[in-house]
Amino acid sequence: MKRIALAAMLGLMALAPAQAQTVVKYLNIASIPEEVALMTEAVKEYEALNPGVKVELPFLENEAFKAKLTTLLQSSDAPDVFHSWGGGVFYEQAAAGVLRPINDVISQEAKDAQGTAGVSAFTAPDGNIYGIARDVAEVILWYNKGLFEQAGVDPASLETWDGFLAAVQKFKDAGITPLALGAKDRWPAHFWWSKLVVRLAGQDGFNAAAKGEGEGFAAPEFVKAGELFLQLAALEPWQQGFEAATYGDASGYFGDGKAAMHLMGDWDYGAMKDNSASKAGIPDDQLGILPFPTIEGGKGDPTDTLGGLSGYLFSRNASDEAVKFIEWYNSKPVQEKFANANFYIPIVGGAADGMTNPFKVQVAQNINKAHWHALFFDQALGPAVGGVVNDVSAELASNAISAEDAAQQVKDAVDDAM
């Protein structure tokens, strides 16, 4: 009888389902195959170390991600972890109750690794930590040295706004497209207005306008930013069809050597290669980066930069295991692999120390020296105001709106959001 009972028990055990796994869904926007391969490799390593965990890497293209995220976070199909640029968009998500505070889970080691700036970036006004910082980025002027030589343009001459405009005209006269722009996606155009605002209004002026103080975004500095943007647009500096071009189109256009410059984040180093026809892009010895031109009389500090401090947020139903996975994934041993491959500049202490790519090293130095590292305006100002900034910037690039109207629309959006 004992043998029969034992056999029956073993039979039931054989029929029982395998130990249930905890599934962690990390919604990402990585599109470069080599970066995705590194992510997949890291996930396999984590799963091997943690047999009870299954990590999935669903992907959404940048624009689709922005368009669908709000709906996803309110659904039963919400990812456990997702990419975030922080800022006002993150604050609104926290206020809406679609995020999980992780104060009770995140380790002190993970907080120390990010540093004060990283923890602060993903701490909401309610005092709770909702995410983990991953990387820093800067918007810079990428340029093609060969086309500069062909047109007889000295990169040093672009130090001032007047010198920059003169160079644009010189490229035009030489039959070379001065600037690539993906205006269909709108956010690439907002870099131009934002960089001009950083130069003209500075940190104090921007912060006051964001709070609706005084004339807000209708103040003279912001109108002037629109006027200078229109001054550039009047030269017709963009590639033909720029209004229908996506970021990927413009990135590939620059990577194919068809435009002299591209105002874009440091991530474009890899993206312009991946988006180019050859998948090789511009050789490193023919590629350069320039700071945005200074503007006489501007209130901004010459060291001020524009860019991002990106990371991961956790949806309201995320498990503790999701937080533990991201802590591991964001650790120095894992993140230095992405740094060494030149995909981004990790914020985790020591992860970027081994970077040798001269462009990424220069960007890291720029941010470290910056008096103000302004967060992307469309993220810093929240979705409602940021969307207006993107819209009016695309219209300014097309010379389809006045500087006064553009500034007033942003001011009105701030007023409506208060």
C-alpha positions in Angstrom: 0.0 0.0 0.0 2.9 2.4 0.8 4.4 1.7 -2.6 1.1 2.4 -4.3 0.6 5.7 -2.3 4.2 6.7 -3.2 3.7 6.0 -6.8 0.5 8.0 -6.9 2.2 10.9 -5.2 5.0 10.9 -7.7 2.5 10.7 -10.5 0.7 13.8 -9.3 4.0 15.6 -8.9 4.9 14.8 -12.5 1.5 16.2 -13.6 1.9 19.4 -11.5 2.8 22.5 -13.5 6.4 23.8 -13.3 7.1 26.5 -10.7 5.4 29.7 -11.7 7.7 32.3 -13.1 7.5 36.0 -12.3 7.3 37.9 -15.6 8.9 41.3 -15.9 7.9 43.3 -19.0 10.4 46.1 -19.9 8.9 48.3 -22.6 11.9 49.9 -24.5 12.5 52.1 -27.4 15.9 50.7 -28.5 16.0 50.3 -32.3 19.7 49.7 -33.1 20.2 45.9 -33.6 23.5 45.9 -31.7 22.0 47.6 -28.7 19.0 45.2 -28.7 21.5 42.3 -28.8 23.3 43.6 -25.7 19.9 44.0 -23.9 18.9 40.5 -24.8 22.3 39.1 -23.7 21.9 40.9 -20.3 18.4 39.5 -19.9 19.6 36.0 -20.5 22.3 36.4 -17.9 19.8 37.7 -15.4 17.4 34.8 -16.1 20.2 32.3 -15.6 21.0 33.9 -12.2 17.3 34.0 -11.3 15.5 30.9 -12.6 12.1 32.1 -11.3 12.1 35.2 -13.4 11.3 35.7 -17.1 12.1 39.1 -18.6 10.4 40.3 -21.7 11.5 43.2 -23.9 8.5 44.5 -25.8 9.5 47.4 -28.2 7.8 50.5 -29.4 9.2 53.0 -31.9 9.8 56.4 -30.3 6.6 58.1 -31.7 4.4 55.1 -31.1 5.7 54.9 -27.6 4.7 58.4 -26.8 1.3 58.0 -28.5 0.4 54.7 -26.8 2.0 54.9 -23.4 -0.8 56.7 -21.6 -3.4 54.2 -22.7 -1.1 51.3 -21.9 -0.5 52.4 -18.4 -4.2 52.5 -17.7 -4.8 49.0 -19.1 -4.2 45.5 -17.9 -1.4 45.2 -20.4 0.7 47.9 -18.8 4.5 47.1 -18.8 6.2 46.6 -15.5 9.0 48.9 -16.5 9.3 51.5 -19.2 11.6 54.1 -20.6 11.2 57.7 -19.3 12.8 61.0 -20.0 11.6 62.3 -16.6 10.5 65.9 -16.2 6.9 67.1 -16.2 5.6 64.1 -18.1 6.8 61.8 -15.3 5.3 64.2 -12.7 1.9 63.9 -14.4 2.1 60.1 -14.5 2.9 60.0 -10.8 0.0 62.4 -10.0 -2.3 60.2 -12.1 -1.6 57.2 -10.0 -0.3 55.0 -12.8 3.2 54.5 -11.2 4.5 52.5 -8.3 6.6 54.2 -5.6 9.7 52.1 -5.0 11.0 53.7 -1.8 10.4 50.5 0.1 12.3 48.3 -2.5 15.1 50.3 -4.0 18.4 49.6 -2.3 20.8 52.2 -0.9 23.5 50.8 -3.2 21.3 51.6 -6.2 20.6 55.1 -5.0 24.3 55.7 -4.3 25.3 54.4 -7.8 23.0 57.0 -9.5 24.1 59.9 -7.4 22.0 62.7 -6.0 21.1 64.0 -9.5 19.9 60.6 -10.6 17.7 60.0 -7.6 16.3 63.6 -7.7 15.4 63.2 -11.4 13.0 60.4 -10.6 11.6 61.7 -7.3 8.2 63.3 -7.8 6.9 66.4 -6.0 5.1 64.1 -3.6 8.5 63.0 -2.3 8.3 59.4 -3.6 10.9 57.8 -5.8 9.3 56.2 -8.8 12.2 55.3 -11.0 15.9 54.8 -11.6 18.1 57.0 -13.7 20.0 55.4 -16.5 21.9 57.9 -18.7 22.6 61.5 -19.6 22.5 63.0 -23.1 23.3 66.3 -24.8 21.9 67.9 -28.0 24.9 69.0 -30.1 25.6 70.1 -33.7 27.0 67.1 -35.5 29.0 68.1 -38.6 30.6 66.5 -41.6 34.2 67.6 -41.9 34.4 66.7 -45.6 31.4 68.9 -46.5 32.8 71.8 -44.5 36.1 71.5 -46.4 34.3 71.3 -49.7 32.3 74.5 -49.0 35.3 76.2 -47.5 33.7 76.7 -44.1 35.8 77.0 -40.9 34.0 75.2 -38.0 35.3 77.9 -35.7 33.3 80.5 -37.6 30.1 79.0 -36.3 30.8 80.1 -32.7 28.3 83.0 -33.0 24.8 83.1 -34.4 25.8 85.5 -37.1 28.7 83.3 -38.0 26.5 80.3 -38.1 24.0 81.9 -40.5 26.9 83.0 -42.7 28.1 79.4 -42.8 24.6 78.2 -43.7 24.5 80.5 -46.7 28.0 79.4 -47.7 26.8 75.8 -47.8 23.8 76.9 -49.9 26.0 78.7 -52.4 28.1 75.5 -52.7 25.1 73.4 -53.5 25.3 71.5 -50.1 22.3 71.0 -47.9 23.3 72.8 -44.6 21.0 71.0 -42.2 19.1 67.8 -41.9 15.7 67.9 -40.0 13.0 65.4 -39.4 10.1 67.8 -38.9 7.3 65.2 -39.2 8.2 64.0 -35.7 8.1 67.6 -34.5 10.4 67.0 -31.5 13.6 67.3 -33.6 12.5 70.8 -34.5 11.9 71.8 -30.9 15.7 71.4 -30.3 16.2 74.6 -32.3 13.8 76.7 -30.4 14.9 75.2 -27.1 18.6 75.8 -27.7 17.8 79.4 -28.7 15.8 79.8 -25.5 18.7 78.3 -23.4 21.0 80.9 -24.9 18.6 83.9 -24.7 16.7 83.4 -21.5 19.0 81.2 -19.4 18.0 79.0 -16.5 16.3 81.7 -14.4 14.3 83.0 -17.4 13.1 79.5 -18.4 12.2 78.5 -14.8 10.2 81.7 -14.3 8.3 81.2 -17.6 7.5 77.6 -16.7 5.9 78.9 -13.5 3.9 81.4 -15.4 5.6 84.3 -13.8 5.6 87.8 -15.4 5.0 87.6 -19.2 5.9 83.9 -19.1 6.8 82.4 -22.4 5.5 85.5 -24.2 8.5 87.5 -22.7 10.9 89.2 -25.2 13.6 86.5 -24.9 11.2 83.8 -26.1 9.8 85.9 -28.9 13.4 86.6 -29.9 14.1 82.9 -30.0 11.3 82.5 -32.5 12.6 85.4 -34.6 16.1 83.9 -34.8 14.6 80.5 -35.7 12.6 82.2 -38.5 15.8 84.0 -39.6 17.4 80.6 -40.1 14.3 79.1 -41.7 14.2 81.9 -44.2 17.5 80.6 -45.6 15.8 77.3 -46.5 18.6 75.3 -44.8 16.8 72.0 -44.5 16.8 69.1 -47.0 14.0 68.8 -49.5 10.9 67.2 -48.0 12.0 67.9 -44.4 8.4 68.5 -43.3 7.5 64.9 -44.2 10.7 63.4 -42.9 10.9 61.5 -39.6 13.9 61.6 -37.3 15.1 58.4 -38.8 14.9 59.9 -42.3 16.9 62.9 -41.3 19.4 60.9 -39.3 20.0 58.6 -42.3 20.2 61.6 -44.6 23.0 63.0 -42.5 24.6 59.6 -42.1 24.7 59.3 -45.9 26.8 62.5 -46.1 24.0 64.5 -47.8 23.8 67.3 -45.2 26.6 69.3 -43.5 25.0 69.3 -40.0 22.4 67.7 -37.8 21.3 69.2 -34.5 20.6 66.1 -32.5 21.4 64.2 -29.3 24.6 62.2 -28.9 22.7 59.0 -29.5 22.8 60.0 -33.2 26.3 58.6 -33.3 24.9 55.1 -33.6 21.5 56.0 -35.1 22.9 57.9 -38.1 25.0 54.8 -38.9 22.1 52.4 -38.5 19.8 54.7 -40.5 22.3 55.3 -43.3 22.1 53.3 -46.6 25.5 51.7 -46.0 24.9 51.1 -42.2 28.3 52.6 -41.8 27.5 56.3 -41.7 30.2 59.0 -41.6 33.6 57.7 -40.7 34.8 58.9 -37.3 37.7 60.9 -38.8 35.2 62.8 -40.9 32.7 63.5 -38.1 32.8 66.3 -35.6 30.6 68.0 -32.9 30.2 71.7 -32.3 28.6 73.6 -29.4 25.4 75.6 -30.2 26.3 79.2 -31.3 26.4 81.9 -28.7 24.1 84.9 -29.1 25.1 88.4 -28.2 23.2 89.8 -25.3 21.8 86.4 -24.3 21.2 85.7 -20.6 22.3 82.1 -20.7 25.7 80.9 -19.6 27.9 79.8 -22.5 28.4 76.4 -20.8 24.6 75.7 -20.6 23.6 72.5 -22.3 20.3 70.9 -23.4 19.6 67.2 -23.2 18.2 64.5 -21.1 18.5 62.5 -17.9 16.7 59.3 -18.9 15.8 56.2 -16.9 13.2 53.7 -16.0 9.8 54.0 -14.4 7.6 51.3 -12.8 3.9 51.0 -13.5 1.6 50.7 -10.5 1.3 46.9 -10.6 5.0 46.3 -11.0 6.4 43.6 -8.8 9.4 43.9 -6.4 11.2 41.6 -8.8 10.9 44.3 -11.6 12.7 46.7 -9.4 15.4 44.2 -8.5 15.9 43.4 -12.2 16.4 47.0 -13.1 18.8 47.5 -10.1 20.9 44.7 -11.5 20.5 45.8 -15.2 21.5 49.4 -14.2 24.6 48.3 -12.3 28.1 49.2 -13.3 29.1 45.7 -14.8 26.1 45.7 -17.1 26.0 49.4 -18.0 29.6 49.7 -18.9 29.0 47.3 -21.8 26.5 49.8 -23.2 29.0 52.7 -22.6 31.9 50.8 -24.2 29.6 50.2 -27.3 28.9 53.9 -27.5 25.1 53.7 -27.2 24.7 56.1 -24.3 26.5 57.7 -21.3 25.4 55.8 -18.2 24.9 57.8 -15.0 25.9 55.0 -12.7 29.3 55.8 -11.1 32.2 54.3 -13.0 30.2 52.8 -15.8 31.4 55.4 -18.3 35.0 55.6 -17.2 36.2 53.2 -19.9 34.6 55.1 -22.7 37.1 55.9 -25.5 34.7 57.3 -28.1 35.9 60.9 -28.4 32.4 62.2 -29.1 30.8 60.6 -26.1 33.7 61.7 -23.9 33.3 65.3 -25.1 29.6 65.2 -24.3 30.2 63.8 -20.8 32.7 66.6 -20.2 30.2 69.2 -21.6 27.5 68.1 -19.1 29.9 67.9 -16.2 31.0 71.5 -16.9 27.6 72.9 -17.6 26.1 75.7 -15.4 22.7 74.4 -16.4 21.8 71.1 -18.1 18.3 71.9 -19.4 16.0 68.9 -19.8 14.4 68.5 -23.2 11.6 71.1 -23.1 8.9 68.8 -24.4 9.5 66.6 -21.4 10.4 69.2 -18.8 7.1 71.1 -19.4 4.8 68.1 -19.3 2.8 66.6 -22.2 0.3 69.4 -22.8 2.8 72.3 -22.9 5.6 70.2 -24.4 3.3 69.2 -27.2 2.7 72.8 -28.0 6.4 73.5 -28.0 6.9 70.7 -30.5 4.1 72.0 -32.7 5.1 75.6 -32.9 8.8 74.6 -33.4 7.8 72.5 -36.5 5.8 75.5 -37.7 8.7 77.9 -37.1 11.0 75.6 -39.1 8.5 75.9 -42.0 8.2 79.6 -41.6 4.4 79.1 -41.0 3.9 81.0 -37.8 5.1 84.3 -36.3 7.5 84.4 -33.4 4.9 86.3 -31.4 2.2 83.7 -32.0 4.6 80.8 -31.2 5.6 82.3 -27.9 2.0 83.2 -27.0 0.8 79.7 -27.7 3.3 78.2 -25.3 2.4 80.8 -22.7 -1.3 80.0 -23.1 -0.6 76.3 -22.7 1.3 77.0 -19.4 -1.7 79.1 -18.2 -4.2 76.4 -19.1 -2.2 73.8 -17.3 -2.2 75.7 -14.0 
